[in-house]
């Protein structure tokens, strides 16, 4: 991986039409959202959807900072049943 690996899980992968995407870094939250495909950008901003960088959940998405070689994962809410 040369850029920032973006991983979409669950319904977010369905919206994105893929489970992964690679974007050139560095990325901050506004820059990442601006480069996400269509409906995914809106869903990413939903407070129920969490974001992790290199496996660490962010308490505040605005604090996102990712460099080439990092992985950013979008985690939808867990549904039980």
C-alpha positions as CSV (number, residue, x, y, z in Angstrom):
1,X,0.0,0.0,0.0
2,X,1.4,3.3,-1.0
3,X,-1.3,5.7,0.1
4,X,-3.8,5.7,3.0
5,X,-5.9,2.5,2.9
6,X,-9.6,3.2,3.5
7,X,-11.7,0.2,4.7
8,X,-15.5,0.2,4.6
9,X,-17.3,-2.3,6.7
10,X,-21.0,-3.5,6.7
11,X,-23.5,-1.1,5.1
12,X,-20.8,1.4,4.4
13,X,-19.1,-1.1,2.0
14,X,-22.4,-1.5,0.2
15,X,-22.7,2.2,-0.2
16,X,-19.1,2.5,-1.4
17,X,-19.5,-0.4,-3.8
18,X,-16.2,-1.7,-2.4
19,X,-14.6,-2.8,0.8
20,X,-11.4,-0.8,0.3
21,X,-10.1,2.3,-1.3
22,X,-6.7,3.9,-1.4
23,X,-6.2,7.6,-1.3
24,X,-3.0,9.7,-1.3
25,X,-2.0,11.0,2.1
26,X,-1.7,12.9,4.2
27,X,-5.4,13.2,5.1
28,X,-7.3,15.1,7.7
29,X,-11.0,14.7,8.3
30,X,-12.3,17.4,5.9
31,X,-9.9,16.2,3.2
32,X,-11.0,12.6,3.6
33,X,-14.7,13.4,3.5
34,X,-14.2,15.5,0.4
35,X,-12.6,12.6,-1.4
36,X,-15.1,9.9,-0.5
37,X,-17.5,8.7,-3.1
38,X,-21.1,10.2,-3.1
39,X,-23.3,8.8,-0.4
40,X,-20.4,7.5,1.6
41,X,-19.3,11.0,2.4
42,X,-22.6,11.8,4.0
43,X,-22.7,8.4,5.9
44,X,-19.2,9.0,7.1
45,X,-20.4,12.1,8.9
46,X,-23.2,10.3,10.7
47,X,-22.2,10.2,14.4
48,X,-23.3,6.6,14.7
49,X,-20.5,5.6,12.3
50,X,-17.1,5.3,14.0
51,X,-13.7,5.8,12.5
52,X,-10.5,4.0,13.5
53,X,-6.9,4.8,12.4
54,X,-4.5,1.9,12.5
55,X,-6.9,0.0,14.8
56,X,-7.4,2.8,17.3
57,X,-11.0,4.2,17.5
58,X,-11.2,8.0,17.3
59,X,-13.3,9.8,19.9
60,X,-13.5,12.8,17.6
61,X,-13.5,12.3,13.8
62,X,-12.1,15.8,13.4
63,X,-8.9,14.6,15.1
64,X,-8.2,12.3,12.1
65,X,-4.7,12.5,10.8
66,X,-3.5,9.8,8.4
67,X,-0.3,9.4,6.4
68,X,0.7,7.2,3.5
69,X,0.8,3.6,4.9
70,X,-1.9,4.2,7.5
71,X,-5.3,2.4,7.5
72,X,-8.6,4.3,8.2
73,X,-11.6,2.1,8.9
74,X,-15.2,3.1,8.8
75,X,-17.3,1.1,11.3
76,X,-21.1,1.2,11.2
77,X,-23.1,0.7,14.3
78,X,-23.2,-2.9,15.4
79,X,-26.7,-4.3,14.9
80,X,-27.9,-7.1,17.2
81,X,-30.5,-9.7,16.7
